[in-house]
Amino acid sequence: MKKVLYKEIDGFKIIIGFSDCIVDPVATQKIASKAFEKTEEFKQLKMLAKEQNGYYKMMAQAQQSYKQADKNKNRADMEKYKIDYYSRQNDINKVQEQIIKIKPLLDEKKKSLLQKNQVFFEPTLNEIHVRDDVADTLKLAFVKNEFVDIDGNVVKNNKGVYYEFKNDEPVKHEINELNLSADSNWIKESMLTDKQKEIISDYNENLRISKLTDEEKKKEAGHLKDIALLRSNEMRSKLEIQGDNKALKKSQDYYNEQCDLIDERYSV
């Protein structure tokens, strides 16, 4: 089992990563132990343990009988119970050897059952558990696409600012949610040409100016004309230094041209 991590975005459970599920050792051990008790290996171990326990009881009985014979000064019985005691001890050793011999098989069986009967902690917030093969399929989609939901569906991400041009006037559109599509004639802001950017800039500037009062327009236009005058003076000085005898006329023409553009834009 694998853990799929996700984040809710615009109502979609978008995958953000994967990790291994965490095993609950207590719950796993409980189930694996019950399963082990049903195996042939456990039955064999139980049989050997029962046999060994019987020999221990016989040893204890032989020891007790030996003490009683010693108390009665019956040497024949003492020898008999002594032999019986060591005989039972030898039987116990043989059983122990069998247990040691099958121990690797028992350990392997327990390990296999622990693996087979794994119990995982429940998923926490923004997590789900899926089979390994399902996780592999989701990972493949996750690597190839920007957004994939927990069901493996590719979620389109067209978020951003778009423009369309109607009679050379830009119309702005915004997509703010996943899985929405832009119209075929919309152009994403990052894909605009320099000419289109210039059209948008001029349109926005004209729109801003249209919202000004007449007094604000006159003030702003006057400020721009002052800037144009400074630039024309800089032009004249540069041209005169270069020995241009038409420096004054060229700077005046530039200034008048800028003033006409300003008047046209501000309608003053």
C-alpha positions as CSV (number, residue, x, y, z in Angstrom):
1,M,0.0,0.0,0.0
2,K,1.1,3.6,-0.7
3,K,0.0,6.9,0.7
4,V,-1.2,9.6,-1.7
5,L,-0.9,13.2,-0.5
6,Y,-3.2,15.8,-1.9
7,K,-4.2,19.4,-1.6
8,E,-7.7,20.8,-2.2
9,I,-7.6,23.4,-5.0
10,D,-10.7,24.9,-6.5
11,G,-12.7,21.9,-5.4
12,F,-10.2,19.4,-6.9
13,K,-8.1,17.0,-4.8
14,I,-4.8,17.6,-6.5
15,I,-1.9,15.1,-5.9
16,I,1.2,16.8,-4.4
17,G,3.2,13.7,-3.5
18,F,3.5,10.0,-2.5
19,S,5.0,8.1,0.5
20,D,4.9,4.7,2.2
21,C,2.1,3.8,4.5
22,I,3.0,3.5,8.2
23,V,2.4,0.1,9.7
24,D,0.6,-0.2,13.0
25,P,2.9,-2.8,14.7
26,V,0.4,-3.7,17.5
27,A,-2.6,-4.4,15.2
28,T,-0.4,-6.2,12.7
29,Q,1.2,-8.4,15.4
30,K,-2.3,-9.3,16.8
31,I,-3.6,-10.5,13.4
32,A,-0.3,-12.2,12.4
33,S,-0.2,-14.1,15.7
34,K,-3.7,-15.5,15.2
35,A,-2.8,-16.5,11.7
36,F,0.4,-18.3,13.0
37,E,-1.7,-20.3,15.5
38,K,-3.5,-21.9,12.5
39,T,-0.3,-23.0,10.7
40,E,1.2,-26.6,10.7
41,E,4.4,-25.1,12.0
42,F,2.7,-23.8,15.1
43,K,0.9,-27.1,15.6
44,Q,4.3,-28.9,15.5
45,L,5.8,-26.5,18.0
46,K,2.8,-26.9,20.3
47,M,3.1,-30.7,20.1
48,L,6.9,-30.5,20.9
49,A,6.2,-28.1,23.8
50,K,3.6,-30.4,25.2
51,E,5.9,-33.4,24.9
52,Q,8.7,-31.4,26.6
53,N,6.4,-30.3,29.4
54,G,5.4,-34.0,30.0
55,Y,9.1,-34.9,30.4
56,Y,9.6,-32.1,32.9
57,K,6.8,-33.4,35.0
58,M,8.3,-36.9,34.8
59,M,11.7,-35.5,35.9
60,A,10.1,-33.8,38.9
61,Q,8.3,-37.0,39.8
62,A,11.5,-39.0,39.5
63,Q,13.3,-36.5,41.7
64,Q,10.6,-36.6,44.3
65,S,10.6,-40.4,44.3
66,Y,14.4,-40.5,44.6
67,K,14.2,-38.3,47.8
68,Q,11.6,-40.6,49.3
69,A,13.7,-43.7,48.5
70,D,16.7,-42.0,50.1
71,K,14.7,-41.3,53.1
72,N,13.7,-45.0,53.3
73,K,17.3,-46.0,52.7
74,N,16.2,-48.0,49.6
75,R,19.3,-47.9,47.4
76,A,17.7,-50.0,44.7
77,D,14.9,-47.6,44.2
78,M,17.3,-44.6,44.5
79,E,19.3,-46.0,41.5
80,K,16.1,-46.7,39.6
81,Y,14.8,-43.1,40.0
82,K,18.2,-41.6,39.3
83,I,18.3,-43.4,36.0
84,D,14.7,-42.4,35.3
85,Y,15.6,-38.7,36.1
86,Y,18.5,-38.6,33.7
87,S,16.6,-40.5,31.1
88,R,13.8,-37.8,31.1
89,Q,16.5,-35.1,31.0
90,N,17.9,-36.8,27.9
91,D,14.4,-36.8,26.3
92,I,14.0,-33.1,27.0
93,N,17.3,-32.4,25.3
94,K,16.2,-34.3,22.2
95,V,13.0,-32.3,22.0
96,Q,14.9,-29.1,22.5
97,E,17.1,-30.1,19.6
98,Q,14.0,-30.5,17.4
99,I,12.7,-27.1,18.5
100,I,16.1,-25.5,17.6
101,K,16.1,-27.3,14.3
102,I,12.7,-25.9,13.2
103,K,13.2,-22.4,14.7
104,P,14.4,-20.9,11.4
105,L,11.3,-22.2,9.7
106,L,9.1,-20.8,12.5
107,D,10.8,-17.4,12.3
108,E,10.4,-17.3,8.5
109,K,6.8,-18.2,8.8
110,K,6.2,-15.4,11.4
111,K,8.0,-12.9,9.2
112,S,5.9,-13.9,6.2
113,L,2.7,-13.6,8.1
114,L,3.7,-10.2,9.5
115,Q,4.3,-9.0,5.9
116,K,1.1,-10.6,4.6
117,N,-1.2,-9.2,7.4
118,Q,0.1,-5.7,7.6
119,V,-2.3,-3.2,9.2
120,F,-1.7,0.5,8.4
121,F,-2.5,3.5,10.5
122,E,-5.6,5.3,9.1
123,P,-5.0,8.1,6.6
124,T,-4.8,11.5,8.1
125,L,-6.1,14.8,6.7
126,N,-5.4,15.2,2.9
127,E,-4.2,11.6,2.5
128,I,-5.6,8.4,1.0
129,H,-4.2,4.8,0.8
130,V,-4.1,3.0,-2.5
131,R,-2.6,-0.3,-3.8
132,D,0.9,-0.2,-5.1
133,D,-0.3,-0.7,-8.7
134,V,-2.7,2.2,-8.4
135,A,0.0,4.3,-7.0
136,D,2.3,3.5,-9.9
137,T,-0.4,4.6,-12.4
138,L,-1.0,7.8,-10.5
139,K,2.7,8.6,-10.3
140,L,3.0,8.2,-14.1
141,A,0.2,10.8,-14.6
142,F,1.7,13.0,-11.8
143,V,5.1,13.2,-13.5
144,K,3.7,14.0,-17.0
145,N,1.1,16.6,-16.0
146,E,1.0,19.7,-13.8
147,F,-2.2,18.9,-12.0
148,V,-3.7,15.4,-11.5
149,D,-6.5,14.5,-9.0
150,I,-6.5,11.5,-6.7
151,D,-8.6,9.6,-9.3
152,G,-6.0,10.0,-11.9
153,N,-7.8,12.6,-13.9
154,V,-5.7,15.4,-15.5
155,V,-6.9,18.8,-14.4
156,K,-6.2,21.6,-16.8
157,N,-4.5,24.7,-15.4
158,N,-5.4,27.7,-17.6
159,K,-5.2,30.3,-14.8
160,G,-4.0,33.7,-15.9
161,V,-4.8,36.9,-17.7
162,Y,-5.9,36.8,-21.3
163,Y,-6.7,39.4,-24.0
164,E,-8.8,39.4,-27.1
165,F,-8.8,42.2,-29.6
166,K,-12.1,43.6,-31.0
167,N,-11.7,46.3,-33.6
168,D,-8.1,46.8,-32.3
169,E,-9.5,47.4,-28.8
170,P,-8.2,45.0,-26.1
171,V,-10.7,43.1,-23.9
172,K,-9.2,41.6,-20.7
173,H,-10.3,38.2,-19.3
174,E,-9.1,36.4,-16.2
175,I,-9.3,32.7,-15.4
176,N,-8.9,32.1,-11.7
177,E,-10.0,28.4,-11.3
178,L,-8.7,25.1,-12.5
179,N,-10.2,23.1,-15.4
180,L,-11.6,26.1,-17.2
181,S,-10.8,26.7,-20.8
182,A,-9.9,29.9,-22.6
183,D,-11.7,30.9,-25.8
184,S,-9.7,30.1,-29.0
185,N,-9.3,33.9,-29.8
186,W,-8.0,34.7,-26.3
187,I,-4.2,35.4,-26.1
188,K,-2.4,34.7,-22.8
189,E,-0.6,37.8,-21.4
190,S,2.8,36.1,-21.6
191,M,2.2,35.4,-25.3
192,L,1.4,39.0,-26.4
193,T,3.5,40.6,-29.1
194,D,5.2,43.9,-28.6
195,K,2.6,45.6,-30.8
196,Q,-0.3,44.1,-28.8
197,K,1.3,45.2,-25.6
198,E,1.6,48.7,-27.0
199,I,-2.1,48.7,-28.0
200,I,-3.1,47.6,-24.5
201,S,-0.8,50.2,-22.9
202,D,-2.3,53.0,-25.0
203,Y,-5.8,51.8,-24.4
204,N,-5.3,51.7,-20.6
205,E,-3.7,55.1,-20.6
206,N,-6.5,56.6,-22.6
207,L,-9.1,55.0,-20.3
208,R,-7.3,56.4,-17.3
209,I,-7.2,59.9,-18.8
210,S,-10.9,59.7,-19.7
211,K,-11.7,59.4,-16.0
212,L,-9.8,62.6,-15.1
213,T,-11.6,66.0,-14.6
214,D,-10.8,68.8,-17.0
215,E,-8.7,70.5,-14.4
216,E,-6.7,67.3,-13.8
217,K,-6.2,66.9,-17.6
218,K,-4.9,70.4,-18.0
219,K,-2.5,70.0,-15.0
220,E,-1.2,66.6,-16.2
221,A,-0.9,67.8,-19.8
222,G,1.1,70.9,-18.7
223,H,3.4,68.7,-16.7
224,L,4.1,66.5,-19.7
225,K,4.7,69.6,-21.9
226,D,7.3,70.8,-19.4
227,I,9.1,67.4,-19.7
228,A,8.9,67.7,-23.5
229,L,10.5,71.2,-23.2
230,L,13.3,69.9,-21.1
231,R,14.0,67.1,-23.6
232,S,13.9,69.6,-26.6
233,N,16.4,71.8,-24.8
234,E,18.7,68.8,-24.2
235,M,18.3,67.9,-27.9
236,R,19.2,71.5,-29.0
237,S,22.3,71.6,-26.8
238,K,23.5,68.3,-28.1
239,L,22.9,69.3,-31.7
240,E,24.7,72.7,-31.2
241,I,27.7,70.9,-29.7
242,Q,27.8,68.7,-32.7
243,G,27.7,71.8,-34.9
244,D,24.3,71.4,-36.4
245,N,23.1,74.8,-37.6
246,K,19.5,73.6,-37.6
247,A,19.6,72.7,-33.9
248,L,17.0,75.3,-32.9
249,K,14.5,74.3,-35.6
250,K,14.9,70.6,-34.9
251,S,14.3,71.0,-31.2
252,Q,11.3,73.3,-31.8
253,D,9.8,70.8,-34.2
254,Y,10.3,68.0,-31.6
255,Y,8.6,70.1,-28.9
256,N,5.7,71.1,-31.1
257,E,5.2,67.5,-32.2
258,Q,5.1,66.3,-28.6
259,C,2.7,69.1,-27.6
260,D,0.3,68.2,-30.4
261,L,0.3,64.5,-29.3
262,I,-0.3,65.6,-25.7
263,D,-3.2,67.9,-26.7
264,E,-4.7,65.1,-28.8
265,R,-4.5,62.6,-26.0
266,Y,-5.8,65.0,-23.3
267,S,-8.3,66.8,-25.6
268,V,-7.2,70.2,-24.4
